[in-house]
Amino acid sequence: MEDFVNDEETRGGTSVEEILDELLPEQLEWERLVRAYPVPAVALAAIGGFYLGLRHGPEILTAVSGFVASEVSRNVSELIG
């Protein structure tokens, strides 16, 4: 997982922490809350993901499949030379 985060940052991607820091208020220490209450944090994330999937499932699948296809294509072209 560490390699993925570093690879994403070197390619100019946005990390999950950067997105959460942008969306949540500055005074909310979400990392401390997740460490203190891991089960409710996972439950909240699961519920949020479920509702997000219900409302935007097709768009998410299109974006993810496009990303996967481009990554597979890039990796295959690197292997071939």
Number of C-alpha atoms within 10 A of each C-alpha: 6 7 8 9 13 12 12 13 12 10 8 8 11 12 13 10 11 9 10 12 14 10 9 11 10 9 6 10 11 16 11 10 12 13 10 11 11 12 11 12 15 12 11 12 12 12 12 12 13 13 12 12 14 10 11 11 14 11 11 13 12 11 12 12 12 12 12 12 12 12 12 12 12 11 12 11 10 9 8 6 6
